[in-house]
Protein backbone atom coordinates (compact mmCIF):
# COMPACT_ATOMS: atom_id res chain seq x y z
CA UNK A 1 0.00 0.00 0.00
CA UNK A 2 1.41 3.36 -1.00
CA UNK A 3 1.05 5.90 1.75
CA UNK A 4 1.57 9.58 1.10
CA UNK A 5 3.92 10.79 3.83
CA UNK A 6 3.10 14.37 2.81
CA UNK A 7 -0.53 13.78 3.81
CA UNK A 8 0.20 12.53 7.32
CA UNK A 9 -1.05 14.55 10.30
CA UNK A 10 2.51 15.20 11.44
CA UNK A 11 3.56 16.73 8.13
CA UNK A 12 0.36 18.73 7.67
CA UNK A 13 0.50 20.09 11.22
CA UNK A 14 4.13 21.04 10.65
CA UNK A 15 3.17 22.97 7.51
CA UNK A 16 0.31 24.68 9.35
CA UNK A 17 2.60 25.56 12.27
CA UNK A 18 5.17 27.10 9.93
CA UNK A 19 2.43 29.05 8.17
CA UNK A 20 1.08 30.37 11.46
CA UNK A 21 4.63 31.23 12.58
CA UNK A 22 5.30 33.23 9.39
CA UNK A 23 1.97 35.05 9.70
CA UNK A 24 2.46 35.79 13.39
CA UNK A 25 6.08 36.88 12.92
CA UNK A 26 5.09 39.35 10.20
CA UNK A 27 2.47 40.89 12.47
CA UNK A 28 4.49 40.87 15.69
CA UNK A 29 7.77 42.18 14.28
CA UNK A 30 6.52 45.77 13.79
CA UNK A 31 5.56 45.74 17.49
CA UNK A 32 9.06 44.63 18.51
CA UNK A 33 8.07 41.06 19.42
CA UNK A 34 9.06 37.68 17.99
CA UNK A 35 6.74 34.72 17.73
CA UNK A 36 9.06 32.62 19.88
CA UNK A 37 8.69 35.17 22.67
CA UNK A 38 4.91 34.75 22.79
CA UNK A 39 4.72 32.15 25.59
CA UNK A 40 7.08 34.26 27.73
CA UNK A 41 5.13 37.46 27.10
CA UNK A 42 1.81 35.80 27.90
CA UNK A 43 3.15 34.06 31.03
CA UNK A 44 4.58 37.33 32.35
CA UNK A 45 1.48 39.31 31.47
CA UNK A 46 -0.86 36.81 33.13
CA UNK A 47 1.34 36.21 36.17
CA UNK A 48 1.79 32.50 35.31
CA UNK A 49 5.56 32.65 35.76
CA UNK A 50 8.20 35.14 36.83
CA UNK A 51 11.48 33.21 37.02
CA UNK A 52 13.62 31.84 34.22
CA UNK A 53 12.99 28.27 35.36
CA UNK A 54 9.21 28.75 35.49
CA UNK A 55 9.20 30.49 32.11
CA UNK A 56 11.21 27.65 30.54
CA UNK A 57 8.78 25.11 31.96
CA UNK A 58 5.75 27.16 30.83
CA UNK A 59 7.15 27.64 27.30
CA UNK A 60 8.33 24.00 27.13
CA UNK A 61 11.89 24.85 26.20
CA UNK A 62 15.22 24.08 27.82
CA UNK A 63 17.00 26.49 30.16
CA UNK A 64 19.88 27.56 27.82
CA UNK A 65 17.62 28.74 24.96
CA UNK A 66 15.35 30.45 27.52
CA UNK A 67 18.35 32.29 28.98
CA UNK A 68 19.34 33.46 25.49
CA UNK A 69 15.81 34.59 24.69
CA UNK A 70 15.51 36.49 27.97
CA UNK A 71 18.86 38.19 27.36
CA UNK A 72 17.63 39.37 23.94
CA UNK A 73 14.31 40.49 25.40
CA UNK A 74 16.10 42.44 28.11
CA UNK A 75 18.44 44.02 25.52
CA UNK A 76 15.37 44.99 23.45
CA UNK A 77 13.66 46.61 26.42
CA UNK A 78 10.83 44.09 26.74
CA UNK A 79 11.64 42.69 30.19
CA UNK A 80 13.38 43.76 33.36
CA UNK A 81 14.98 41.57 36.00
CA UNK A 82 14.70 42.41 39.67
CA UNK A 83 16.12 40.64 42.72
CA UNK A 84 13.74 38.17 44.27
CA UNK A 85 13.09 39.48 47.80
CA UNK A 86 12.57 35.92 49.06
CA UNK A 87 15.74 34.53 47.44
CA UNK A 88 18.60 36.94 46.75
CA UNK A 89 20.27 34.43 44.43
CA UNK A 90 17.48 34.51 41.88
CA UNK A 91 15.68 37.23 40.02
CA UNK A 92 12.11 37.95 39.06
CA UNK A 93 11.28 38.89 35.50
CA UNK A 94 8.61 41.43 34.59
CA UNK A 95 7.42 43.07 31.40
CA UNK A 96 8.56 46.63 30.84
CA UNK A 97 6.04 49.41 30.42
CA UNK A 98 6.81 49.39 26.68
CA UNK A 99 6.02 45.67 26.37
CA UNK A 100 2.83 46.00 28.45
CA UNK A 101 1.66 48.85 26.23
CA UNK A 102 2.31 46.87 23.02
CA UNK A 103 0.74 43.60 24.20
CA UNK A 104 -2.91 44.47 23.41
CA UNK A 105 -2.02 45.25 19.78
CA UNK A 106 0.03 42.05 19.54
CA UNK A 107 -2.77 39.92 20.95
CA UNK A 108 -5.31 41.55 18.64
CA UNK A 109 -3.05 40.91 15.64
CA UNK A 110 -2.67 37.24 16.60
CA UNK A 111 -6.41 36.74 17.06
CA UNK A 112 -7.04 38.46 13.72
CA UNK A 113 -4.52 36.14 12.04
CA UNK A 114 -6.14 33.07 13.58
CA UNK A 115 -9.57 34.24 12.44
CA UNK A 116 -8.29 34.81 8.91
CA UNK A 117 -6.59 31.41 8.84
CA UNK A 118 -9.85 29.75 9.87
CA UNK A 119 -11.90 31.39 7.12
CA UNK A 120 -14.55 28.90 6.01
CA UNK A 121 -14.48 27.07 9.36
CA UNK A 122 -17.60 27.15 11.52
CA UNK A 123 -17.24 27.97 15.21
CA UNK A 124 -17.83 24.26 15.89
CA UNK A 125 -15.08 23.34 13.41
CA UNK A 126 -12.64 25.71 15.12
CA UNK A 127 -13.54 24.40 18.59
CA UNK A 128 -13.14 20.80 17.39
CA UNK A 129 -9.76 21.61 15.83
CA UNK A 130 -8.54 23.16 19.08
CA UNK A 131 -9.79 20.15 21.07
CA UNK A 132 -8.14 17.69 18.69
CA UNK A 133 -4.84 19.58 18.77
CA UNK A 134 -4.86 19.70 22.58
CA UNK A 135 -5.45 15.95 22.68
CA UNK A 136 -2.68 15.38 20.15
CA UNK A 137 -0.25 17.53 22.15
CA UNK A 138 -1.19 15.59 25.28
CA UNK A 139 -0.44 12.31 23.50
CA UNK A 140 2.89 13.64 22.24
CA UNK A 141 3.84 14.88 25.71
CA UNK A 142 2.97 11.47 27.17
CA UNK A 143 5.05 9.67 24.53
CA UNK A 144 8.00 12.05 25.07
CA UNK A 145 7.92 11.55 28.84
CA UNK A 146 7.93 7.77 28.39
CA UNK A 147 10.88 7.80 25.95
CA UNK A 148 14.36 7.39 27.40
CA UNK A 149 16.27 10.66 27.29
CA UNK A 150 19.16 10.95 24.83
CA UNK A 151 21.64 10.93 27.73
CA UNK A 152 20.61 7.44 28.91
C-alpha positions as CSV (number, residue, x, y, z in Angstrom):
1,X,0.0,0.0,0.0
2,X,1.4,3.4,-1.0
3,X,1.1,5.9,1.7
4,X,1.6,9.6,1.1
5,X,3.9,10.8,3.8
6,X,3.1,14.4,2.8
7,X,-0.5,13.8,3.8
8,X,0.2,12.5,7.3
9,X,-1.1,14.5,10.3
10,X,2.5,15.2,11.4
11,X,3.6,16.7,8.1
12,X,0.4,18.7,7.7
13,X,0.5,20.1,11.2
14,X,4.1,21.0,10.6
15,X,3.2,23.0,7.5
16,X,0.3,24.7,9.3
17,X,2.6,25.6,12.3
18,X,5.2,27.1,9.9
19,X,2.4,29.1,8.2
20,X,1.1,30.4,11.5
21,X,4.6,31.2,12.6
22,X,5.3,33.2,9.4
23,X,2.0,35.1,9.7
24,X,2.5,35.8,13.4
25,X,6.1,36.9,12.9
26,X,5.1,39.4,10.2
27,X,2.5,40.9,12.5
28,X,4.5,40.9,15.7
29,X,7.8,42.2,14.3
30,X,6.5,45.8,13.8
31,X,5.6,45.7,17.5
32,X,9.1,44.6,18.5
33,X,8.1,41.1,19.4
34,X,9.1,37.7,18.0
35,X,6.7,34.7,17.7
36,X,9.1,32.6,19.9
37,X,8.7,35.2,22.7
38,X,4.9,34.8,22.8
39,X,4.7,32.2,25.6
40,X,7.1,34.3,27.7
41,X,5.1,37.5,27.1
42,X,1.8,35.8,27.9
43,X,3.2,34.1,31.0
44,X,4.6,37.3,32.3
45,X,1.5,39.3,31.5
46,X,-0.9,36.8,33.1
47,X,1.3,36.2,36.2
48,X,1.8,32.5,35.3
49,X,5.6,32.7,35.8
50,X,8.2,35.1,36.8
51,X,11.5,33.2,37.0
52,X,13.6,31.8,34.2
53,X,13.0,28.3,35.4
54,X,9.2,28.7,35.5
55,X,9.2,30.5,32.1
56,X,11.2,27.7,30.5
57,X,8.8,25.1,32.0
58,X,5.7,27.2,30.8
59,X,7.2,27.6,27.3
60,X,8.3,24.0,27.1
61,X,11.9,24.9,26.2
62,X,15.2,24.1,27.8
63,X,17.0,26.5,30.2
64,X,19.9,27.6,27.8
65,X,17.6,28.7,25.0
66,X,15.4,30.4,27.5
67,X,18.4,32.3,29.0
68,X,19.3,33.5,25.5
69,X,15.8,34.6,24.7
70,X,15.5,36.5,28.0
71,X,18.9,38.2,27.4
72,X,17.6,39.4,23.9
73,X,14.3,40.5,25.4
74,X,16.1,42.4,28.1
75,X,18.4,44.0,25.5
76,X,15.4,45.0,23.4
77,X,13.7,46.6,26.4
78,X,10.8,44.1,26.7
79,X,11.6,42.7,30.2
80,X,13.4,43.8,33.4
81,X,15.0,41.6,36.0
82,X,14.7,42.4,39.7
83,X,16.1,40.6,42.7
84,X,13.7,38.2,44.3
85,X,13.1,39.5,47.8
86,X,12.6,35.9,49.1
87,X,15.7,34.5,47.4
88,X,18.6,36.9,46.8
89,X,20.3,34.4,44.4
90,X,17.5,34.5,41.9
91,X,15.7,37.2,40.0
92,X,12.1,38.0,39.1
93,X,11.3,38.9,35.5
94,X,8.6,41.4,34.6
95,X,7.4,43.1,31.4
96,X,8.6,46.6,30.8
97,X,6.0,49.4,30.4
98,X,6.8,49.4,26.7
99,X,6.0,45.7,26.4
100,X,2.8,46.0,28.5
101,X,1.7,48.9,26.2
102,X,2.3,46.9,23.0
103,X,0.7,43.6,24.2
104,X,-2.9,44.5,23.4
105,X,-2.0,45.2,19.8
106,X,0.0,42.1,19.5
107,X,-2.8,39.9,20.9
108,X,-5.3,41.5,18.6
109,X,-3.1,40.9,15.6
110,X,-2.7,37.2,16.6
111,X,-6.4,36.7,17.1
112,X,-7.0,38.5,13.7
113,X,-4.5,36.1,12.0
114,X,-6.1,33.1,13.6
115,X,-9.6,34.2,12.4
116,X,-8.3,34.8,8.9
117,X,-6.6,31.4,8.8
118,X,-9.8,29.8,9.9
119,X,-11.9,31.4,7.1
120,X,-14.6,28.9,6.0
121,X,-14.5,27.1,9.4
122,X,-17.6,27.2,11.5
123,X,-17.2,28.0,15.2
124,X,-17.8,24.3,15.9
125,X,-15.1,23.3,13.4
126,X,-12.6,25.7,15.1
127,X,-13.5,24.4,18.6
128,X,-13.1,20.8,17.4
129,X,-9.8,21.6,15.8
130,X,-8.5,23.2,19.1
131,X,-9.8,20.2,21.1
132,X,-8.1,17.7,18.7
133,X,-4.8,19.6,18.8
134,X,-4.9,19.7,22.6
135,X,-5.4,16.0,22.7
136,X,-2.7,15.4,20.2
137,X,-0.3,17.5,22.2
138,X,-1.2,15.6,25.3
139,X,-0.4,12.3,23.5
140,X,2.9,13.6,22.2
141,X,3.8,14.9,25.7
142,X,3.0,11.5,27.2
143,X,5.1,9.7,24.5
144,X,8.0,12.1,25.1
145,X,7.9,11.5,28.8
146,X,7.9,7.8,28.4
147,X,10.9,7.8,25.9
148,X,14.4,7.4,27.4
149,X,16.3,10.7,27.3
150,X,19.2,10.9,24.8
151,X,21.6,10.9,27.7
152,X,20.6,7.4,28.9
